[in-house]
Amino acid sequence: MSQFKAVALEHASRLINHGPTVLVTSKDGARRNIMAAAWSMPVEFTPPRIAIVIDKNTYTRELVMASGTFGVCIPGAAAADVTYAVGSSSGRDSDKFAEYGIEPIAGPVLGLPLVEKNCAAWLECRLIREPHTEDAYDTCFGEVVAAASDPRVFHNGHWIFDSSNESLHTLHHLGAGNFASASNILRAKPLS
C-alpha cells in the first residue's frame, strides 16, 4: 500500500524547483514508456505548470504527443541504477517497466503509470501544446493536475533532507552515469 500523500497543487512546483533528475512516464493505449530527463523546471505557480525537455526522436515524446499527457517521477538515491538504465535504453525496443522490474501505480487523474518505489514524489501533467517550442527546443510544457510525495522527504510543501531519509534524497545528473544526491538542508540566517 502506498505511503505517498497528496501534495497541494500550490506546492507542486517545489517538487522540481531544485533541479532533480526526473523520470518521465507516458502512456497511449497499451503502449507505455519511462525515460530519465535531466532538464525540468516549474514555470508557473497557479495553475502549476512545468517545462521539461523531451527529445523529439524519443519514444516517450511520441507517446506524449499522441496522448497529450505525461508523468514526472522524482527518483531518490536508491533509484540511481534504474534511473540510469531507463535513461540509457529505448522503449521502442522493449517495455522498460517489465525489463527493469518497475511496478507502476495508475495516476489518480490521468491514469498514467507512476513510480513510487524508491521515488520521493510524482506529478501527473496534461500537455500544453506549444508546437514552435517543442519543435525548436524539444521543450514541452505541462499543467500539473495531481501530485503526491513520500512524507518522509516532502511534507507540508517543503523538502526534508536529513540522515533519516538518504535513500530518498533526489538525484542530480552529472553525466556518464554519475549522479550527485541532495544532502542535508542548510538554513540561511538573516544578515540584518
C-alpha positions, 0 to 999 in steps of 0.5 A: 500500500502506498505511503505517498500523500497528496501534495497541494497543487500550490506546492507542486512546483517545489517538487522540481524547483531544485533541479532533480533528475526526473523520470518521465512516464507516458502512456497511449493505449497499451503502449507505455514508456519511462525515460530519465530527463535531466532538464525540468523546471516549474514555470508557473505557480497557479495553475502549476505548470512545468517545462521539461525537455523531451527529445523529439526522436524519443519514444516517450515524446511520441507517446506524449504527443499522441496522448497529450499527457505525461508523468514526472517521477522524482527518483531518490538515491536508491533509484540511481541504477534504474534511473540510469538504465531507463535513461540509457535504453529505448522503449521502442525496443522493449517495455522498460517497466517489465525489463527493469522490474518497475511496478507502476501505480495508475495516476489518480487523474490521468491514469498514467503509470507512476513510480513510487518505489524508491521515488520521493514524489510524482506529478501527473501533467496534461500537455500544453501544446506549444508546437514552435517550442517543442519543435525548436527546443524539444521543450514541452510544457505541462499543467500539473493536475495531481501530485503526491510525495513520500512524507518522509522527504516532502511534507507540508510543501517543503523538502526534508533532507536529513540522515533519516531519509538518504535513500530518498534524497533526489538525484542530480545528473552529472553525466556518464552515469554519475549522479550527485544526491541532495544532502542535508538542508542548510538554513540561511540566517538573516544578515540584518 
